[in-house]
């Protein structure tokens, strides 16, 4: 019962954030990239570095941010992670690292999942990213571009992103 109430609160917060989204920077060139992923399912960041480098984004201009499930006796979280504790029951972001992430304005936010994940989706929606990219299987209201490929297939993701970013003028042809 609490889960259903919590989902309703999250959806209400997400809908409010969608209504307030600023789309004025939608057509900016790609210079900064933020990659959001589920840290419980991803052990290695090298495929994400490969995506960033193939899009010609400098390593210093690439940011990674992940969701992790807290376990007892876990050491303190790194700056580039957040957990359920960083989002209130009503869907408001309260953790410092999560607040810092959503306050930044990267040119592109790449959400590396094709599964529903309420906490990650809350971060996506509340992010100040100028252009948001997701994968088939998530709510299309949250993103400006939905790719119909498997996010774990790095080479296909690179091919599709390059193709669409050239068409949209985000990278040079």
C-alpha positions as CSV (number, residue, x, y, z in Angstrom):
1,X,0.0,0.0,0.0
2,X,2.8,2.4,0.9
3,X,4.5,1.6,-2.4
4,X,1.4,2.7,-4.4
5,X,1.1,5.9,-2.4
6,X,4.8,6.6,-2.9
7,X,4.5,6.0,-6.7
8,X,1.5,8.4,-6.8
9,X,3.6,11.1,-5.0
10,X,6.6,10.5,-7.3
11,X,4.3,10.7,-10.4
12,X,2.9,14.0,-9.1
13,X,6.4,15.4,-8.6
14,X,7.4,14.2,-12.0
15,X,4.4,15.8,-13.7
16,X,5.1,19.1,-12.0
17,X,8.8,19.0,-13.1
18,X,7.8,18.2,-16.7
19,X,5.5,21.3,-16.7
20,X,8.4,23.5,-15.6
21,X,11.0,22.2,-18.0
22,X,13.0,24.9,-19.9
23,X,13.5,23.8,-23.5
24,X,15.3,26.9,-24.7
25,X,18.7,25.1,-24.9
26,X,17.4,22.1,-26.9
27,X,19.4,22.8,-30.0
28,X,22.8,23.5,-28.4
29,X,25.9,21.7,-29.7
30,X,27.3,18.8,-27.7
31,X,30.2,19.8,-25.5
32,X,29.2,18.4,-22.1
33,X,27.7,15.0,-21.5
34,X,26.1,13.5,-18.4
35,X,25.5,9.7,-18.2
36,X,22.9,8.4,-15.7
37,X,22.9,4.7,-14.9
38,X,21.9,2.1,-12.3
39,X,25.0,1.4,-10.4
40,X,23.6,-1.9,-9.0
41,X,23.6,-3.4,-12.5
42,X,26.7,-1.7,-14.0
43,X,30.2,-2.7,-12.8
44,X,32.4,-1.1,-15.4
45,X,32.3,2.5,-16.8
46,X,34.6,1.8,-19.8
47,X,31.7,1.4,-22.3
48,X,30.4,4.8,-21.2
49,X,33.8,6.4,-21.6
50,X,33.9,4.8,-25.1
51,X,30.5,6.4,-25.9
52,X,31.7,9.8,-24.7
53,X,35.0,9.7,-26.7
54,X,33.3,8.5,-29.9
55,X,31.0,11.6,-29.6
56,X,34.2,13.7,-29.2
57,X,33.3,14.8,-25.7
58,X,36.4,15.5,-23.5
59,X,36.7,13.2,-20.5
60,X,36.7,16.3,-18.3
61,X,33.4,17.4,-19.8
62,X,31.8,14.0,-19.1
63,X,30.0,13.3,-15.8
64,X,28.7,10.0,-14.5
65,X,26.0,9.6,-12.0
66,X,24.5,6.4,-10.6
67,X,21.8,5.0,-8.4
68,X,23.0,2.6,-5.7
69,X,21.0,0.5,-3.2
70,X,22.3,1.2,0.2
71,X,23.3,-1.8,2.3
72,X,24.2,-1.8,5.9
73,X,27.9,-1.3,6.6
74,X,28.4,0.4,3.2
75,X,31.1,3.0,3.2
76,X,30.1,6.6,2.5
77,X,28.9,7.2,-1.0
78,X,31.1,8.8,-3.6
79,X,30.0,12.2,-5.0
80,X,28.8,10.6,-8.2
81,X,26.2,8.4,-6.6
82,X,22.8,8.7,-5.0
83,X,20.4,6.3,-3.2
84,X,16.8,6.2,-2.2
85,X,17.7,8.2,0.9
86,X,18.4,11.2,-1.4
87,X,14.8,11.4,-2.6
88,X,12.0,12.0,-0.1
89,X,8.8,9.9,0.1
90,X,7.0,12.6,-1.9
91,X,9.6,12.6,-4.7
92,X,11.6,15.7,-3.8
93,X,15.4,15.5,-4.1
94,X,17.1,16.2,-0.8
95,X,20.6,14.7,-1.1
96,X,23.5,17.0,-1.8
97,X,25.0,15.0,-4.6
98,X,21.7,14.5,-6.3
99,X,20.9,18.2,-5.9
100,X,24.3,19.1,-7.4
101,X,23.7,16.8,-10.4
102,X,20.2,18.1,-11.3
103,X,21.4,21.8,-10.9
104,X,24.1,21.3,-13.6
105,X,23.1,22.0,-17.2
106,X,24.9,19.5,-19.4
107,X,24.2,19.7,-23.1
108,X,23.1,16.1,-23.2
109,X,21.9,13.7,-20.5
110,X,22.1,10.0,-21.5
111,X,19.9,7.7,-19.4
112,X,21.5,4.3,-19.8
113,X,18.5,2.0,-19.0
114,X,15.4,0.7,-20.8
115,X,13.6,-0.3,-17.6
116,X,11.4,1.6,-15.3
117,X,13.2,2.9,-12.3
118,X,11.3,5.6,-10.4
119,X,14.3,7.1,-8.6
120,X,16.4,7.4,-11.7
121,X,13.4,8.8,-13.7
122,X,12.9,11.4,-11.0
123,X,16.5,12.6,-11.5
124,X,16.1,12.6,-15.3
125,X,12.9,14.7,-15.1
126,X,14.3,17.2,-12.6
127,X,17.7,17.5,-14.3
128,X,18.5,20.8,-16.0
129,X,20.0,19.0,-19.0
130,X,19.3,20.8,-22.3
131,X,18.7,17.6,-24.3
132,X,17.7,14.2,-22.8
133,X,18.2,10.8,-24.5
134,X,16.6,7.6,-23.3
135,X,15.9,4.1,-24.6
136,X,12.8,2.3,-25.7
137,X,10.9,1.0,-22.7
138,X,10.9,4.2,-20.6
139,X,8.3,6.9,-20.5
140,X,8.8,9.0,-23.7
141,X,7.6,12.2,-22.0
142,X,10.9,12.4,-20.1
143,X,13.1,12.5,-23.2
144,X,13.8,14.5,-26.3
145,X,15.1,11.4,-28.2
146,X,14.3,7.7,-27.6
147,X,16.6,5.1,-29.1
148,X,15.2,1.8,-30.0
149,X,18.3,-0.2,-29.3
150,X,19.6,-2.2,-26.3
151,X,21.6,0.2,-24.0
152,X,24.1,-2.6,-23.2
153,X,25.2,-2.8,-26.8
154,X,27.7,0.0,-26.8
155,X,28.6,-0.1,-30.5
156,X,25.0,0.1,-31.6
157,X,24.4,3.0,-29.1
158,X,27.4,4.9,-30.5
159,X,26.2,4.3,-34.1
160,X,22.6,5.5,-33.3
161,X,23.7,8.5,-31.2
162,X,26.2,9.6,-33.9
163,X,23.6,9.3,-36.6
164,X,20.9,11.3,-34.8
165,X,23.3,13.9,-33.4
166,X,24.6,14.6,-36.9
167,X,21.0,15.0,-38.1
168,X,20.1,17.3,-35.2
169,X,23.3,19.3,-35.6
170,X,24.6,18.5,-32.2
171,X,27.9,17.2,-33.6
172,X,29.6,17.9,-36.9
173,X,29.1,15.7,-39.8
